[in-house]
Each structure stands twice: as C-alpha cells, then as structure tokens.
C-alpha cells in the first residue's frame, strides 16, 4: 500500500498545452472522439489530467500506473461518468451497477452457470447456425461482385448470436437490409450517454444536461420495450422449456426490473464489443496475407473436411485465437476503464488520491508497452505464443477489464470469435481497398468505420 505522505508536496499533474481559461483543454479534446483524443494525450506522462468546461479527468497512461490500478487491495471498479449515464439504458445491470448495489452480486451468482463449459457446448451449434446465415449473405454479395460493410455485418452476426443464446430470441438480423431497431436505439443511446456523462461533470447549467438526456431516455424506453417483450414472450411460452441466461433469471429471485436491465446489459455488451473486435481482426487479416496463410493451414489441419466441427475443435485453433488476441491488444474495443481508491493512497508516486477518488485507466498504452517486444505497434499474433506469454510480465493484457467485475462473458466471446474467424477465413479471400486507411468510430466502444471487404469464394 502506498500511503499519502501529507508532508510531501506532490507535483501538479501535466496537462495539454494551450489551456483556455474557464473552458479548459477544449483545443486538445474532441467530444466526437473522446477515447482517441485521450490516447493522443498519453504522451503527457504516466498520469495526467485534462479539463473540459470544469470537468476534470485524471488519466493513467503509463503501463506501470495502469498495472498498479489493477491491485484489488488498493483500487476497485468505478462506474465512471459515461457508464453512470449509461444507467439510463441499463439500470443496475452487471456492467452498469455500483459496487454496493446488492443486485450486482446476486445477478453474478445467478448467471455464472450460463457461461459454464456445459452451457458453452449448448451455444456452439447456435453459433454455427448464425454463422451460416452470415455466409449465406456474404455468398450472395460475392456472387454479385459487391463489397460488404464489415462492422455492420459483424454487428448483425453477434447480436443474432447473443439474442438466441442468451434469451432464445432471434432478432432476424439477416432477414432485412435495415438495421434492427435494437441496434439503432442502442447506438444512439450509447453515443448520447457518453455526451450526458461529460455534461454532468461540467459547470454548464442543468438545462444542457436535461436537453442531452431527453433523446437518451427515448432510446432507453425503446430498448426497455424490446427487452420487456422478450421477457413477456418467454413467460407466455412457459418456464422450464429453455436452458439459457433468461431462464436462469426468471426462475431466480431477481426482480422483474433488474431482469430487464441484466438482459439489456448482456444484449449490448454481449455483441457490441465482440463485433468491434471481430471487425478489427478482419481488418488486420486483410493487411497480412502471411498470417491468413498460417491460419488457413491450422484450420485445414484441425477441421479437415468437417463443415461444422464439434465444440472441442474450436479450442484447438490456437493460432486463430492468437490472431483475435493480437487484434484486441492493438485495438481494444473498450479503450479504458475506471478505478477508484479504496483508501487514501498515492498512484504512481505522483498522484495523491482520497478514498473514492477515481482515475481512467487507458488500456491502449498498456497494450503497446515496450515489454510486448519489438515494434509493439505492429500486428504479430506470435506475441501470444506460449513461450512469449510466459516470458512477458503478467498484467499487460486487459481487454476484458480487471478484477471481480471483469467481463463475465469472456469465454463466450472468445469461442464465438474464433469460430467465426475460422469459418470466414476458410470460405473467403478477404480483399480490402488498398487505399483504405483505418478509421475508428466511437460509441463508448470502438470499431472500424467504413471498412469494406471484397469477397472471393474459395470453395
């Protein structure tokens, strides 16, 4: 434990230059791309601050400082301003709950069996069913010489998968060209929550906050209505006929409002982060034909001629898993998380914190630390070879968060992503526009913007 030495004078935290009186660091920060703006400021130091209309954010960018924040004896999860605003949509769900809310631990204990290996075996065939719907769509586009919008279709396949696996609910994402209303309201709600979270921290009159909250509450109501209808349909069908996450909640003592919030949390977090990570992985694969060749060789060896290999075959695709891990390292879809001090302490020897003070930990800087080896900005799946993992210090890889509040659906996401990557690499040549430069869209999570692929059937 690093205690606060009240006799010591701690230096002021570095901040962006050209700070404007009253307005703060508005010239160094873009409200439309807050995560990317914050990453660009990381060069300021291991711990720095920026201010925006009176709102103060302290950011841990140095790898040692981020690793220090993972110490559960000193720090814990904090629901930061943007996630707190997200409670308009997700209430006290697993991701959005405060640490001291009783429904968090209760729901966590209820839902853990939904991610056991036995449960994952049940989901496996559903994942293949949805993958088939994606390949039907992509076969049609390939046959007509059309490109595909990777992030849009990754969202389709991951939402359809989590809907069927978690709640037995098909969203019908491949039955129409239109974006499903759940996605429409989710995207608008996520972006709006991000804005509301910042505004609540500023000195601007509450009028601006209420104005920004109004559309978010509208989108939240639409998401609530969709979730309530999914729950009502299950109750009409009768309990005892399903073996999924929704069934576990409905036969528990969770109250109906919390079940709605947990369902929304899972539908959002269970597809949004995976769709972004899958999209980034496909981008990197389109730039590295040598990696594609190695992956295809492994897929051919492990799967042979089987069109729908069994559950155990996914874990044997170790190189494909490394591809996904490396994509998440370079482009974590959740770019940071908040941590709060359990007691008075000093972070990285420079930032005294009172109990309850919070810091934003940047994952991107941790994932590009020099301890990852030569050229940490380069895409290299071999960084996750067993010998490389053993030689590297622990704690440098945090795409799923840290501590007891880390992602409960991690194994679900990994199984789904490796399965989908293998299916797509086996079936298509992925041809990107040579003039495309990676652009990133932000809506709390990150994903490629306007990234399209030309597809060529291989078999």
C-alpha positions in Angstrom: 0.0 0.0 0.0 1.4 3.4 -1.0 0.1 5.8 1.6 -0.3 9.6 1.2 2.7 11.5 2.7 1.0 14.7 3.9 4.4 16.3 4.5 5.4 15.9 0.8 4.5 18.4 -1.9 3.3 16.4 -5.0 3.9 18.0 -8.4 0.9 19.2 -10.4 -0.2 16.7 -13.0 0.8 17.5 -16.6 -2.0 18.7 -18.9 -2.3 19.7 -22.5 -0.8 23.0 -23.6 -2.9 25.9 -24.8 -5.3 25.6 -21.9 -8.1 28.1 -22.3 -9.2 30.0 -19.1 -12.6 28.7 -17.8 -13.1 26.4 -20.8 -10.1 24.2 -20.1 -8.5 21.9 -22.6 -11.1 22.3 -25.4 -8.4 22.8 -28.0 -6.9 19.4 -27.3 -10.0 17.3 -26.9 -12.7 16.3 -29.3 -16.1 15.5 -27.9 -16.8 13.4 -31.0 -13.9 11.1 -30.5 -13.1 11.2 -26.7 -11.2 7.9 -26.5 -8.9 8.7 -29.4 -8.4 12.3 -28.1 -7.4 10.9 -24.7 -5.0 8.4 -26.3 -3.3 11.2 -28.2 -2.7 12.9 -24.9 -1.0 9.9 -23.4 2.4 11.3 -24.3 1.9 13.9 -21.5 3.0 11.4 -18.8 2.3 8.3 -16.8 -0.6 10.2 -15.1 -2.0 13.4 -16.5 -5.2 15.4 -16.4 -7.4 17.3 -18.7 -10.3 19.7 -18.0 -13.4 20.3 -20.1 -15.8 23.1 -19.1 -14.9 22.5 -15.4 -14.9 18.7 -15.6 -11.7 17.2 -14.5 -10.4 13.8 -15.7 -7.3 12.2 -14.3 -5.9 9.5 -16.7 -3.4 6.8 -16.0 -1.5 6.2 -19.3 1.8 4.8 -18.1 1.8 1.0 -18.2 3.1 0.8 -14.6 0.4 3.2 -13.4 -2.3 1.2 -15.2 -0.9 -2.1 -13.8 -0.9 -0.5 -10.3 -4.6 0.3 -10.6 -5.3 -3.5 -11.0 -4.3 -4.0 -7.4 -7.6 -5.0 -5.8 -6.3 -4.3 -2.3 -6.0 -0.6 -3.2 -8.4 0.0 -6.1 -11.8 -1.2 -7.2 -14.1 -0.8 -10.2 -15.7 2.7 -10.5 -18.7 3.5 -12.6 -17.3 6.5 -14.4 -19.3 9.4 -15.7 -20.1 7.8 -19.1 -21.1 4.5 -17.6 -23.1 6.2 -14.9 -25.1 8.0 -17.7 -25.5 4.6 -19.4 -27.6 3.6 -16.4 -30.4 5.4 -18.2 -30.4 2.4 -20.5 -29.0 -0.4 -18.3 -30.0 0.4 -14.8 -28.3 -1.8 -12.2 -27.2 -4.4 -14.7 -23.9 -6.3 -14.2 -21.9 -3.8 -16.2 -23.6 -0.6 -15.0 -24.2 -1.4 -11.4 -22.4 0.3 -8.5 -20.2 -2.0 -6.4 -22.5 -1.7 -3.4 -25.8 -2.5 -5.2 -27.0 -5.9 -4.0 -28.4 -6.9 -7.4 -24.9 -7.0 -8.8 -23.5 -9.9 -6.7 -26.9 -11.6 -6.8 -27.1 -11.5 -10.6 -23.5 -12.5 -10.9 -24.1 -15.6 -8.8 -27.3 -16.5 -10.7 -25.7 -16.1 -14.1 -22.4 -17.8 -13.7 -23.8 -21.2 -14.8 -24.8 -19.6 -18.1 -21.1 -19.4 -19.0 -20.0 -22.9 -17.8 -18.4 -25.3 -20.3 -21.7 -27.3 -20.4 -23.6 -24.1 -21.4 -21.0 -23.2 -24.0 -21.5 -26.6 -25.6 -25.2 -25.8 -26.0 -24.4 -22.4 -27.6 -21.9 -24.0 -30.0 -24.5 -25.2 -32.6 -26.4 -21.9 -32.3 -23.2 -20.0 -33.2 -22.8 -22.2 -36.3 -26.4 -21.6 -37.3 -25.9 -17.9 -37.2 -22.5 -18.2 -39.0 -24.4 -20.0 -41.8 -26.7 -17.0 -42.1 -23.8 -14.7 -42.4 -22.1 -16.8 -45.0 -25.4 -17.0 -47.0 -25.4 -13.2 -47.0 -21.7 -13.0 -48.0 -22.1 -15.6 -50.7 -24.8 -13.5 -52.2 -22.6 -10.4 -52.1 -19.6 -12.3 -53.5 -21.7 -13.7 -56.3 -22.9 -10.2 -57.3 -19.4 -8.7 -57.0 -20.5 -6.4 -54.1 -18.4 -5.4 -51.1 -19.6 -5.9 -47.5 -19.6 -3.4 -44.7 -17.6 -5.4 -42.1 -18.7 -3.6 -38.9 -22.4 -3.6 -39.9 -22.4 -7.4 -40.7 -20.3 -8.2 -37.6 -22.9 -6.4 -35.6 -25.6 -8.5 -37.3 -24.0 -11.8 -36.5 -23.0 -11.0 -32.9 -26.4 -9.6 -32.0 -28.2 -12.5 -33.6 -25.9 -14.9 -31.7 -26.3 -13.4 -28.2 -30.1 -13.0 -28.7 -30.5 -16.7 -29.5 -28.0 -18.0 -26.9 -29.0 -15.8 -24.0 -32.7 -15.4 -24.5 -33.8 -17.8 -27.2 -34.8 -14.8 -29.2 -34.0 -14.5 -32.9 -33.7 -10.8 -33.9 -33.9 -11.7 -37.6 -30.8 -9.6 -38.4 -30.3 -11.3 -41.8 -33.8 -11.0 -43.0 -33.7 -7.4 -44.0 -31.2 -4.8 -45.1 -32.5 -2.4 -42.4 -30.6 -2.1 -39.2 -32.6 -3.8 -36.4 -34.3 -1.3 -34.1 -32.4 -2.6 -31.1 -29.1 -1.6 -32.8 -30.5 1.7 -33.9 -31.6 2.7 -30.4 -28.5 1.1 -28.8 -26.1 3.1 -30.9 -27.9 6.4 -30.4 -28.2 5.6 -26.7 -24.5 4.8 -26.3 -23.4 8.0 -28.1 -25.9 10.1 -26.1 -24.9 8.5 -22.8 -21.3 9.4 -23.5 -22.3 13.0 -24.1 -24.5 13.1 -21.0 -21.7 11.7 -18.8 -19.4 14.5 -19.8 -22.0 17.3 -19.4 -22.9 16.1 -15.9 -19.3 16.7 -14.9 -19.2 20.3 -16.3 -20.3 23.6 -14.8 -22.8 24.1 -17.6 -26.4 24.7 -16.5 -28.5 21.7 -15.8 -30.6 22.7 -18.8 -27.9 21.4 -21.1 -27.8 18.1 -19.3 -31.6 17.7 -19.3 -31.6 18.5 -23.0 -29.0 15.9 -23.7 -30.8 13.3 -21.5 -34.1 13.7 -23.4 -33.2 11.7 -26.5 -31.2 9.1 -24.4 -34.3 8.5 -22.3 -36.3 8.0 -25.5 -33.9 5.4 -26.8 -33.8 3.8 -23.4 -37.6 3.4 -23.4 -37.4 1.7 -26.8 -34.7 -0.7 -25.6 -36.7 -1.4 -22.4 -39.8 -2.2 -24.5 -37.8 -4.6 -26.7 -36.4 -6.4 -23.6 -39.8 -6.4 -21.9 -41.4 -8.1 -24.9 -38.6 -10.7 -25.0 -39.3 -11.5 -21.3 -43.1 -11.5 -21.8 -42.8 -13.9 -24.8 -40.8 -16.3 -22.6 -43.4 -16.1 -19.8 -46.1 -16.8 -22.4 -44.2 -19.8 -23.6 -43.9 -21.1 -20.1 -40.8 -21.7 -17.9 -39.0 -25.0 -17.9 -38.6 -25.4 -21.6 -35.3 -23.5 -22.0 -31.9 -23.6 -20.6 -30.4 -20.2 -21.0 -29.5 -16.9 -19.3 -33.0 -15.6 -19.4 -34.4 -18.8 -17.9 -31.9 -18.6 -15.1 -33.0 -15.1 -14.2 -36.7 -15.7 -14.4 -36.6 -18.7 -12.0 -34.4 -16.7 -9.6 -35.5 -14.1 -7.0 -34.2 -11.2 -9.2 -37.0 -8.6 -9.6 -38.5 -8.0 -13.0 -36.9 -4.6 -13.5 -33.5 -5.9 -12.8 -34.0 -8.9 -15.1 -34.8 -6.3 -17.9 -31.6 -4.4 -17.0 -29.5 -7.6 -17.0 -30.9 -8.6 -20.3 -30.1 -5.2 -21.9 -26.6 -5.3 -20.4 -26.0 -8.7 -21.9 -27.5 -8.0 -25.3 -25.4 -4.8 -25.6 -22.1 -5.9 -24.0 -22.5 -9.4 -25.5 -22.5 -8.3 -29.1 -21.1 -4.8 -29.2 -17.6 -5.5 -28.0 -17.3 -8.8 -30.0 -18.5 -7.2 -33.2 -15.8 -4.4 -32.9 -13.0 -6.9 -32.1 -14.1 -9.2 -34.9 -14.1 -6.3 -37.3 -10.6 -5.2 -36.3 -9.3 -8.7 -36.6 -10.7 -8.9 -40.2 -9.0 -5.6 -40.9 -5.6 -6.8 -39.7 -6.0 -10.1 -41.6 -6.8 -8.2 -44.8 -3.4 -6.5 -44.4 -1.4 -9.6 -43.6 -1.7 -12.4 -46.1 1.1 -14.4 -44.4 -1.0 -14.5 -41.2 -4.0 -15.6 -43.2 -2.0 -18.4 -44.8 -0.8 -19.7 -41.4 -4.4 -19.6 -40.0 -5.8 -21.5 -43.0 -3.2 -24.2 -42.6 -4.2 -24.6 -39.0 -7.9 -24.7 -39.8 -7.4 -27.3 -42.5 -5.4 -29.5 -40.1 -7.8 -29.2 -37.2 -11.1 -29.2 -39.0 -10.3 -31.3 -42.1 -13.4 -31.7 -44.3 -15.9 -31.2 -41.5 -18.3 -28.3 -42.2 -19.4 -27.9 -38.6 -16.7 -29.2 -36.3 -17.5 -30.1 -32.7 -17.1 -27.9 -29.7 -13.6 -29.2 -28.8 -12.3 -28.2 -32.3 -12.6 -24.5 -31.6 -10.1 -24.5 -28.7 -7.6 -26.4 -30.9 -7.4 -23.4 -33.2 -4.6 -21.8 -31.2 -3.2 -19.7 -33.9 -6.6 -18.3 -34.9 -7.1 -17.4 -31.2 -3.7 -15.6 -31.2 -5.0 -13.5 -34.2 -8.0 -12.4 -32.2 -5.9 -11.8 -29.0 -3.5 -9.6 -31.0 -6.3 -7.7 -32.6 -7.7 -7.0 -29.2 -4.3 -5.9 -28.0 -3.8 -3.4 -30.8 -7.4 -2.2 -30.8 -9.2 -2.9 -27.6 -12.9 -2.3 -28.2 -13.3 -1.0 -24.7 -10.5 1.5 -24.6 -10.3 2.1 -20.9 -12.0 1.5 -17.5 -12.4 3.5 -14.3 -10.8 2.6 -11.0 -11.4 4.2 -7.6 -9.2 4.3 -4.5 -10.4 2.1 -1.6 -8.5 4.2 0.9 -6.2 7.3 0.7 -3.2 6.4 -1.4 -0.7 7.7 -4.0 -0.8 6.5 -7.6 2.5 6.0 -9.4 4.2 8.1 -6.7 2.8 11.3 -8.2 -0.9 11.5 -7.7 -2.4 11.5 -4.2 -5.9 10.1 -4.1 -8.5 10.3 -1.3 -10.8 7.3 -0.7 -13.3 7.3 -3.5 -11.3 9.3 -6.0 -11.3 7.8 -9.5 -8.9 7.5 -12.4 -9.4 6.5 -16.0 -7.0 3.7 -16.9 -6.0 3.6 -20.6 -5.7 0.1 -22.0 -4.2 1.2 -25.2 -1.0 2.4 -23.7 -0.7 -0.8 -21.6 -1.1 -2.9 -24.7 1.6 -1.1 -26.6 4.2 -1.1 -23.8 7.8 -1.9 -24.9 7.6 -5.1 -22.8 5.5 -6.6 -25.6 8.7 -6.9 -27.6 10.0 -5.5 -30.8 7.7 -2.9 -32.5 4.7 -3.2 -30.2 2.6 -1.1 -32.7 2.9 -3.9 -35.3 0.4 -6.7 -35.7 2.1 -10.0 -34.7 -0.1 -12.9 -33.4 3.1 -14.8 -32.3 3.2 -12.4 -29.3 0.7 -14.8 -27.9 2.7 -18.0 -28.4 3.0 -19.8 -25.1 6.7 -19.1 -24.7 6.2 -15.4 -25.4 3.3 -15.3 -22.9 5.5 -17.0 -20.2 8.4 -14.6 -20.8 6.2 -11.5 -20.5 5.3 -9.8 -17.2 1.7 -10.6 -16.1 -0.9 -7.8 -16.2 0.0 -6.3 -19.6 -3.2 -7.5 -21.3 -6.6 -6.2 -20.0 -9.1 -6.2 -22.9 -11.8 -7.7 -20.7 -11.2 -5.4 -17.7 -9.8 -6.4 -14.4 -10.8 -7.8 -11.0 -14.1 -9.4 -9.9 -16.1 -7.0 -12.2 -14.3 -8.1 -15.3 -16.2 -9.4 -18.3 -18.3 -12.4 -17.2 -18.9 -13.4 -20.9 -15.2 -13.6 -21.8 -15.3 -17.3 -22.8 -18.5 -16.9 -24.8 -16.9 -14.0 -26.8 -13.7 -15.9 -27.4 -15.4 -19.1 -28.6 -17.7 -17.1 -30.9 -15.0 -15.0 -32.4 -12.6 -17.9 -33.1 -15.4 -19.9 -34.7 -16.4 -17.0 -36.9 -12.9 -16.1 -38.0 -12.2 -19.7 -38.9 -15.4 -20.0 -40.9 -14.7 -16.8 -42.8 -11.0 -17.5 -43.5 -11.8 -21.0 -44.7 -14.5 -19.7 -47.1 -13.3 -16.4 -48.5 -10.4 -14.4 -49.7 -10.7 -11.1 -48.0 -9.7 -8.2 -50.3 -9.6 -4.7 -48.8 -9.4 -1.5 -50.7 -5.7 -0.8 -51.0 -6.4 2.9 -50.4 -8.4 2.4 -47.2 -6.8 3.8 -44.0 -8.1 2.5 -40.7 -10.6 5.0 -39.2 -12.3 4.4 -35.9 -15.9 5.0 -34.9 -16.7 5.7 -31.3 -19.9 4.9 -29.4 -18.4 4.1 -26.0 -16.9 1.1 -27.7 -14.6 1.3 -30.8 -14.9 -0.3 -34.2 -13.6 0.4 -37.7 -15.5 3.0 -39.7 -16.4 2.5 -43.4 -14.3 -0.7 -43.6 -15.4 -2.8 -46.6 -14.2 -6.0 -48.0 -14.4 -7.6 -51.4 -15.1 -11.3 -51.1 -13.9 -14.2 -53.3 -15.3 -17.6 -52.6 -12.6 -20.2 -52.0 -14.8 -23.3 -52.1 
